[in-house]
Amino acid sequence: MSPSNDAPKLNTLTVDASAPAEISVLDGSANTVARAIGHLRSSFPSDIYKVRVRVGPTLEERIVALDRDQEIKVDAPAGFSSPIPLANTSRSQDRHQETTRWASEHLSQSLGIGASILIVARAWSRHGNSAPINPATDLIFSDESSSMKLDIGKLAEFRADEDPIACWSAAVTPGSYRLQLAGGITRAIFATSNLQTQAFLLQRTTSSYGRSDGATLDIENAAISISPRQSFDPESNQTWLAEVARYALTQKRKILSEGVLDQILSAKFEDPMLGLLGAHLLLRDEPDNVADFETVTRNLANMLGSDHPDVRALCLARRTPLPEVPRRITSPPMLRASWDLAVAHSFTEPDVFPEGSEANRISTLVLPGSPWLIWKTPTDGQGSSVRLEETLQDFLAARSRADKARSNATNPVRSRLNSAYRTLAYGLEVVRGTAATVREAMPELSLDEKEELTKMLGIPASKLDSMLRKLFP
């Protein structure tokens, strides 16, 4: 049977993106008729279409009249920014890319054998004229025991022409390390055998045109990459994808299509950070996809080892435990989602955070943040016995700010917890006064409410119980 002469003529549309972006084609009724990652080639009837290219929170759109075969190239959305000096991002410079690549391949120091660390701190301004001040000033790198503390600002190679950049790299023994701003906050960085763990920090400032007053290093949003090649590649699609995954993990809902998530998970061997981020996204966005989660976590255990705290935390959520991966978190993980997994399991496994471990020590110092685990650095000589009042005040202040942006009226548990939070705040004011008054005001918390409270505070169940007993004896 011959084809009908009434069949519409098809034209081929080819779209290339300058990065592993999500490409969508929409017809005149705003229906998505095709989708791909990085490169799309498909045939459609002659019509007007909208091509949409999305990377993380930013997107570009272009109208195409498909009256003939067309090939178009769409650059990555200009608004996509990253602390990593990646090509085709809005806060990157060629000089920063070249300097970072060189530093990753020429280690500054030898502090151990088996792994390597790269730390890059840089400033960025629209006109490339930031003040020539070392952005790594007051940045400390230390081991978990704090027996080694290095001032990165003094050790890094500093280049001040145009926007300044400071790079430091070293061979290290595999294990858990710290990045800390003097008198500020701390976060974990884990070095894995035969891999280079790379940390990228961008200076943030409220000033403009190169003025540096008020500039601080944004350690909270620093990006982490893990390179099997022990080198930095500014053109790396895998590092780009990891930044997309990092942004997606900060959101409270699913924002990535299955195609993007599949690409993130399949690229984990090129950058294991993709595997860690992708596993958490899979657990959050596709909780019933047990098979893929078990496969990803097993691969991560093989790539990063059973000592990696993020791997240990993720394996807590496996239906089938891996006997070679311990179910105890002794060192703080890098990701807040990993910490939250371990906290959730502390109700059924009280020894998830063993007494005397570093993870247990910092458990009352954890601050609100995403996607990274951050905690407050004690500055008053109390060490791990930081005042309970100070910890709760930090949390309550952050909670108060967050509550202004959303309503909890439809969540009975959260609504009741708000009352508990107010009582805790009241307890802080009068804890040195009449304990009976505080005890009478404090409602009895259910198990669900305690689980929600531990999640919001970021503390294990045992720590919550001891906190409540101290405040409300």
N, C-alpha and C positions, 0 to 999 in steps of 0.2 A: 504493500500500500504506500503510495507516494505521500510525502508530507504535505500538509495543507498550505495553500498559498496565503491563508490568513494568519499563519503563525507569525508572531512578532519577530523582527530581526534582533538578534542578540549582539551586543558589543562587549568587548572585554575591558574590564577596568583592572589596572595593576597599580597597587599602592605600596610604596616603600617608605618605611619610617626610619629615622636616623638612630633609633634605639629600639630595644625590645618592648615597644609600646603596644597597647591594645588598640587595634584598628577595627572600627565598625562602619558599616555602610547602611544608611537609612533611606528608605524610599519616601515618596511624597506624603505618605500617611504616617510618617515617623516610625514605621516598623523596621526593625533591624533585619536586613536581608542577607547579611554576610558578616563574619567576624573572624579575625586572625590576629596573630602576634607577630609584629615586626614586618611581615610581608603578606600582602593579600593579592590574589589573582582570581577573578571570577567574572562570569558573563551575566549580563542583565539586559532586559529590553530597553530600547531607547527611551530615556526619561531624564528627569533631573533628580540627582541624589545628593545626600549630604555625607561626606566622609568625616568621621570623628576619630581623632587620635588622642588617647588618654594615657597619662603617666601619673600614677598616684592621684594627688588632689587636683591636677591641672589637665586641661584639655585644649586641643585646637580643632577647629571645624572648617571645612571647605566645601563649597557648593560646586558640583560637577554636572555639566550638561553632557550626558553620555549619548551623543548622536553619532559617535564613531569610537573605535578602540582608543583608549587613552592610558598613558602611564604618568603617574604623578609621584612626586617625592614630597613628603611632609616632614618637616623638622620636628624634633621633640618640642612639646610645649615650653615656651620661654619661661614660664613661671616655676618650673621644676627646679628646686634648689636642693643642695646637699652639702654637708660639711666636707664630703670627699671631693677633691678637685677633679671630677669626672668631665669628660668631654660632653658637650651639648647639655650642660646644666647652667643655671643662671648665675651661679656664684663661683665660677671656675675661671682660671687664667692659664694660658699656655705655660708661663714661667712656673706657676705652682705645680702643674702636672709634671714638668721636667724635673724640678727639684725633688718632688716626692718620689718619682721613679728612681732617681739616682740614690737617694737616701735609703730606699728599700733594698737596694742591691749592694750598698757599701756600708756595712755595719760599723757604727761608731765605737762600740765597746764589746768586750767579751766578758759576760758575767756568768756564763755557764755553757753547757753543751746540750744540744738536742732540739732546740726551738729558737725562734727569734721574735722580737717585738719591734714594731715601728710606731712611733708617735709623731703626729703632724698637727701643729697648731698654727693657724693662720688668720689673718684679717682679710676683709674684703670690703671694698667700697665701689660705688658706681663709677667713680672717676679714677680709680686706681691710685689714690693718693692718701691712703691712711697714714697716720703719724708713724714714724719709724721707731715704734716701741715693740719690744719682743713679746709676742702674744703668749709665749710659754712661761712667762714670769709667774712665779708662785705655784707652778704645776709640779707636783711631787709624784714620783714613781717609786713604789716600795714593794717588798715581798709581803706575804701574809702575816708574818710575825713582826714586821716593822724593824727587823734587825738590819735591813738595808733600806736606806732612804736616799733617793737621788733627786736633786734639783734640776729638772729638765730645762728650765729657763737658762741655767748656767752651762749645761752640757750640750744642748742642741746646737746644730748649725743654723745660724740666724742670718737671713738675708732681708735687708730693709729697703731695697729699691722697689719702687711702686708699693703695692700692698705687701706688708712683711709676712714672712713665713719662717717657722722654726721646725726643724726635723731632727729626730733622734732615733737611732735604731741600735739594737744590741742582740747578741747571742745570749740566750738564757736557758736555764734548766726548766723543763716542762713543769707547769704547776700554776698556782693561783697568785696573782699579783693585784696591785691597787693603783688606781689613778686618783689623786686627791688634790683639791685646791686648798692651799694653806688657810686654815681657819674656816673652811667651808664644808663641802660635801665630798663623799667618797663613792667610788664604784669599782666593781671587780673587772679584771681583765685576765683571761685564762690563756696560757701558752701551751700549745699541744705539740707533741713530737713531730718533727719533720714538716711543720707548718709555720707560717709567719702570721701572727695576730697583729692587725693594724688598727690603730685608733686615730680618728680624725676629729679635731676640735676646731670650731669656728668661733671667732671673737664676735660678740654681740655688743652693740652700742646704741644709745639713743641719740647720739650726735650725728652730724652729717658733714660732708665735704672734708673728710680726713681728720676731723677733730676727735681726740681720743678720750676726752673726759667722760667718765661713766662707762668706759669699755670694760667688759669682763669676758672671760673665757667660758663658753657655754658647754660645761662638762656634762650637764644633764642630757643634752641632745647630741652628744658626740656619737659618731657612727663607728661601728666595728666591722671589719672585714677579715676573713681568714683565707690566706693565700697558700695553696699547695706549692706554687712555684716560688714562694718567698720573694715576690716582686710585686710592685704596683703597676697596674695597667690602666691608664685613664680611659681607654677605649673598651674596657671590659663590659660585656653585656651582663655577665653574672653579677658583678658589683652593682651595676645599674638595677638589676632585678632585686637585689638584696635591699636597696634603698626603697624600692616600691613596696616590698614586703614589710620593711620596717615601718613605713607610714601606715600600711594597712593594719598592722598590729596595734597601732595607737587608737584606731577607731573602735567603736563599740558594736559595730555591725559589719556584716559581710559587704565588701566593696569590690572584690576581685572576681572576675569571671572564672569558671572552671578551667578555661584555657590558660589563663595567666598563672593560676595556682599550680596547674600541672607542669608548666614550664619552670616555675620556681622549684618544685620538688625534683624535677628531672635534672636540674643543673646543680644540684647540691654537691656533686663530686668535684666541680670546678671551684666552688666557694662553699665550704661546709656551713657558713653562717646562713646561707639560703636554706639548708636543711633544718637548722634550729628554728628559724623564723617560720618556715613553711610548715613544720610539724605543729607549731602552736596555732597557726592559722587553720590547719586541717582539723585540729582538735576543737577549735571554736566554731568554725563555719560548717564543717561536715562531721559532726560527732558520731554519726552512724557509719562512717567510712572506716571501719575497724581494720580492714585488710591493709589499706594504704598506710595508715598510721603505724601499724606494727612493722611494716616493711621499712618505713622511713626511720623509725627509732632504732631498729636493728642495724641499719646502715650507718646511722650516726654513732652508735656504740662502736662499730668497727673502725670508723674514720677518726673519731675524737677520743676514744678510749673510755673505759668505765670510771675513770677518776674525774671526768669532766662533770661539774655540778649541774649544768643545764641538761646533759644527757641523763644523769641520774634522776632529775626531777621529771623529765618527760617520760621516763620509763616507769615512774610511779603510776602513770595513767594507762599503761598497757593492760589489756585483758589477760595476756599471757606474760607473766614476769620473765625477765631475762636473768637466769641465775648468776651470770657473770657480772651483772651490774648491781652494786650494793644499793639498798633502799634507805640509805642514810645520807643526808646532806651535811657534810662537814665544812665545806667552804661555800661562801655565797655565790650563787650563779650570776651570770651577766644580765639575764633577762628578768624583768619583773614578772612576766607570765610564768617563768620557771619557779620563782619564789612562791607565787600564789598557788601553784599546784602542790608544792610541798606543804604549805600552810594548810591547805584543804585536807591533806592526808594526815595532818597532825592530830586530828580528832580520833582517827582509827589506829594510827601508828604513832604513839606519843614520843618514840625515840627517833623520829625522822630528823630532828635537830638534836644531836647528842649533846649532853651536858659537857661543858668544857671546850666544845668546838667553836671555831670562829663564826660559823653560821649562827649558832646559838647566842654568841656574845653580841652580835650586831642586831639581833631580832627585835629589840625594843628601840632601835635607832632608825629604822626604816622610814623613809619619807614617801609621800605620794609621788608617783611618777610613772611614765610609760614612754617607750617600751622597756627601759632599762631599770635595773634595781639600783637605787641610790640610797645612801644613808648619811645621817648627820655625823660629823666628826666632833667628838667631845673636845671642848676647849677649856674646861674649867678644872682639869686635873682629876676628874672622877672616873676617867676611863670608861669601862663598860657599865659602870653603875650610874649612868647619867640619870638625872632626876626624872621620876615618873611624870611629874607635873609638866616639865618641859616637853617631853615626848608627846603627851596628849594635847598640849597646847598647839604644837606644830600641826598635829593632825586636825584638831578642831578648827583651826584657822583655815586650812586648806579645804576642809569639808564645808565650811560656811561659804567660801567663795564658789565652790562647785554647786551648792544647792541653789544659789541665785539664778543659775542658768537652766535649771530643770525642776519640774514638779514631781513630787513623790506621792501624790494623792492616790494614784492607781495602784500603788505597791504597798499593801498593808504591812509587810515586814519592814520595809524601808521607812514607812511612816512612823511605825512604833519605835524604830531605832532612832529616829530624829529626836524623840522624847528622851531616849536613853542618852544621846549625845548631849542634849541640853542639861541633863542631870549630871553627867560627867563634868561638864564645864562648871556647873554650880558647885560640884564637889571640889573642884580645884580651888575655888575661892574660899571655901569654908573648911577644907580638910584639916586645917590647924585649929579649927573651932570645935563645934559640937558634932561629934561623929554620929550620934544618934539621929540628928536632923538629916544628915546626908543619907543614912541607911534607910530612913523612912521614905525618902523621896525616890530612891533608886528602885525601879521595877524589877521583878524577877525575870531574867531573860530565858527564853526558850532555847533549845538546841539550834534551831534554824537562825534565831537572832544572834546567837553567839558565833555561829559560822559566818554570818554576814559581817559581824563586827570584826572578827579576825581577818577577814578578807579586806575590809576597808582600812584597818589599822596595819595590816601586813605583818601580824605577829602570830606565832604558834598558839594553839589552844592552851597549853600549860602557862604561857606567859600572860595570856588574857586573864586566866583564873587568878594568878598571883597579883596582877594589877588590880582587879576588882576587889580582892581581899584586902589589899593595902588601902585602897580608897574607901572601901565600905566594909570595915571590920565587923 
